[in-house]
Amino acid sequence: MFVTVINALNIGFLSSLKLFAVTLLGAIPLGLIICFGSMNQWTPFGFLASGPDASRIWKLQANFRPIKLICRFIVWIIRGTPLMLQLIILFYIPGAIRGRSPWPAGEAGRFLASAIAFIINYACYFSEIYRGGIQSVPAGQREAGLVLGMTKSQIFFRVTLLQMIKRIVPPMSNEIITLVKDTSIARIIAYQELIWAGYAFLKGSHGYSGLIWPLFCTGIYFLIFNGLLTFFFGWLEKKLDYFR
C-alpha cells in the first residue's frame, strides 16, 4: 500500500511541478509586457526606444493612452477575482458558448486550460511587482545617465534593471511560493495534480478507500519544495546585495 501511495503522489507532484514551471516561463515575460503597457512604455518596450526617432516615439506613446487603460483594466479584473473562478470560466464557458469544448480531450486539455489561466493570473501580479520595482529606482539616476550621454535602453539595462531585480526579489519570491500551493486549485477542473492524487485514496481510487493519511502526506511535498525555493531566494538576495 505504501509504495502505491508514494508512486501516485510522485505522479501528482510531477503534474503540479509541470504546471508550476510552465506558469513561470509564461508569466515572467508576459508580466513585463503588461508592466510596460500599464506604464505607457509600449513601443518597442518603451524603455528600449533609442536612435534618431526615439524622441518622436516617446512623445507618441506618451499621448497614446488606450493600451495603458486596457492593461490596467485587465490587471484590475484579474487581481480582483479569484483564480479558481477564472479557471472555471476559461475551461467551461467557451464550450458552453460554442456547443463543444475548444480544449483537447483528457488531461492534456485540462493542463492547457490550467496553464493559460495561471499564466494570465500571475503575469498580472508580476506586472505590478515589476512596475513598483522600476518606479522605486530614483529618477535622478536615470537623469544622470542622460547627462552622461547614455541612451534610454542603456540606462534601462545598466542602471534601472539591475536595481529593479534586487528590489523585486522578496515580493517575487512570495508570489512564486504562493504559486506552488495554488497549483492545487487546478483540481477544480479535474486536473490530476498532487492534492488530487492524495484525495483519490480517500474516495476509493487505486483499490483503497477511506485513507486520509495520503492527503496529509501531500503537505510534505509542498513543504520540501517550498523550503528549497526559500533557500534559493535567500541565496539570491545575498548575491544581489552588491547592488545596494
N, C-alpha and C positions, 0 to 999 in steps of 0.2 A: 504493500500500500504506500509506504513512504516514498519508494522510488517512483511510483506512478504520479504521486502528488508533485514531487520535485520536477519531474520531466514536464508535467503540464504547466507548472509555474514558470519554468525556464522558457517554454514556448511563448507564454503570455508576456513575460518580461521582454523577450526579443521583439514582440509586436509593439509593445509600449516604447521600446528603445528606437525602433524604426520610425514611429510617429514623432517622437521627440527630435530625432536627427533631421528628418525632412522638414519639420516645422522651423527649426533653427536655420537651416540652409535657405529656406524661402523667406522667413520673416526678417532676418537681419538686413539683407539688401532692400527688400520691399519697404521696410520701416524707414530706411534712409531716403528712399524716393518720396515717400509720403511726407517725411520731415521737410525736405526741400520744397515740396509743393505747399505745405502749410505755412512755410516761411516766405513764400512767393519767390523762391530761388529755383525756378523750374527749367531754365534752358541755358546752356546744357549743364544741368545740375547747378545752375546759378553761380555757385562759388567757382566753377571751373571756367567761366567766361573770361576770355583774355584776347589779346590781339587788338588790331585797329578798330574792330567793330564792337569791342567789349562795352564801351560806354553806351552805345546805342542799344545793345541787348539788355543791359541792366536797366536803362530807362524804360524800355518796352515792357519788361516783366514787372517793373515796379507799378505800372499802370494797368496790369492785367490781373484783376482780382478773382475771376471765376475759378481758376484752379485752386487758389488759396481757400476760397469759400467751400469748394467741393471737398477738398481734403479734410478740412476741419469739420465739415458736416459728417463725413464718413467716420472720422475718429470719434465724434460725439456719439453717433449711433452705436458703434462697436463697443466703446467703453461704457456706454450706458445700459447695455442689455447683457444678460447672462450668456456665456459661451455655450451652455447647454441648449438654450433656445435658438441661438444662431445655427448650431449644428443640426438641430431638428428641422429648422426651416430649410436649410440648404439641402438636406438629404431627402425630405418628403415633399416639400411644396412644388418643386419643378415637375415631379412625377404626377402630382395631383392636377397641375395645370395642363400638362401635355397628354395625360392619359397613360403614360408609361414612364418609368424611371430613366433618366439620362445616364445613370451610373452603371458601370459594369456589374454583372451579376456576382453575387457571393462576397467573399471577404475583400476582394480587390476593389469593388465599388465602395464598400464601407470605409476602407482605408483612404481611398482617393477623396471622398467627401470629408472625412475627418481631417485630412492633411490640409485641404483648401480652407476649411473653417478655422483651423488652428493657425495657419499662416496669416490669414487676414486679421484675425483677432490679435495675435501677438505683434504683428507688424505695426498696428495702430498704437499699442502700448510702447513698443520700442521707439516709434517716431517721436513721441513726447519726451522720452528719455534723451534721444539724440538732440532734440530741439533745446531742451534745458541745458545739455552739455555744451552745445555750440554757443548759446546766448550767455553762458556763465563765463566764457573767456572774455576778459576785459577788452573793450573796443579799442583802448589805447594801444594794445599790442598789434592789432590789425592796422591801425593808423601809422604806427611806427614802421611796419613792413612796407606800407605805401611810400613813406618818406625815404626809405632805403632803396626804393626802386623795384621792389618785388611785385610780381603780378598777383592778381586775386587768387589764381589757382595755386601759386607758390605759397601765399600766405595761408590758404586753407590747409594744404598738405603739410607744411613745415612748421606752422605756428598753431593754428586752431585745432586741427585733427588730433595731434599728439596730446595736447592738453585735454581735449574733449574725451578721449579714450580713458585717461586717468580718472576723470570726474564721473564717467558713467559706469565704471566697473561695479561699484556697490549696488546701484539700482538694477543694473542689467543682471547681476548675479541673483538678486532676489526674484526677478521675473523668470529667469531660466530654471531656478529651483522650483518655483511655482508651476512651471510648465511640466516638469517631471510628474508632479502629482495630478495635474489637470488632464494628463493622458487618460486617466481613469474615466473621464467624462464621456469618452468615445463609446463606452459600453451602452450608452443610451440608444445608439443605433445598432447595437449587437456586434460592434467591433470587438474581437476577442483579445483584449489586452490583459494585463496582469490581474486586475481585480475580477474580471470576467472569469479568468482561469481558476482563481481561488473560490469564487462563488459557485462555480459549477459543481464542486464537491458537496455543497450544501443542498443543492436542488436535485441531485441524483444522477449527475453525469459520471462517466468513466466507471460505472458499475458500483458507485458508492453514493450514499445519501445521508444527510444529516451531519456531515463532517464540517465543523466550523473552524477547526484549527488551521486548515489550509488558507482560509481567508485572512486570519491573523498573521500568517507567515508572509503574506504579501507585503506587510509593513516592513519586514526585514529587508526585502529587496529595495524598497523606497529609501529606507534609512541608509543603507550601504551606498547606494548610488548618489544620493544627495550628500552624504559625507565626503565622497570622492570629489564631487563638484565644489563643495565648500572648501576643501583643502586646495583644490586647483585655483579657485578665485582668490583665496588668501595669498597664495604664492604669486599670482599675477599682480595683485595690489602692491606687494613688496617690490616686485620688479619695476613697477611703474612709479615708485617713489622718486625716481630720477627726475620726473617732470614736475616736482613740487616747486 
